[in-house]
Amino acid sequence: MEEWSYVDERELSNCRCSSVCVACQHFRHGVDQHCRTLVACNIRQQLLQQGQHLTKTCKLWAPTWQSTAGWAPEMG
């Protein structure tokens, strides 16, 4: 993930809703060799600038499986 480029700002749009990057099934996070947090879009294989995962969305946004099945689907 460290070697990925950053998502072009024009591919993202502001969002004041629940469809932000952090709530997308393609969202990933990790750390680099200096223990700095990295946030990224796995489907694009590109990094997000710090904070964008909380305020941005894109046309590739997809709900996580938890949104469909719930946090504890076995509880019926």
GIMOMO-V294948 format. One line per field, one symbol per residue. ss: DSSP state (2 for helix, 1 for strand, 0 for the rest). phi: phi as a letter, one per 30 degrees, with the letter a starting at -180 (. if undefined). psi: psi as a letter, one per 30 degrees, with the letter a starting at -180 (. if undefined). Layout:
BEGIN
ss = ???
phi = ???
psi = ???
END
This chain:
BEGIN
ss = 0000010022201100000022210011111000001111100001110002222110000010222220002220
phi = .edddcddeddcbdbcbdcdedccdcdbbabcdciddcbacdddhbdcdejddcbcbbdcebddddddcjdbdddi
psi = eefllkkkeffllkkhafhlefgkffkllalafggkkkkljeefhllklkfeffflllfgkkllfeeeflfifff.
END
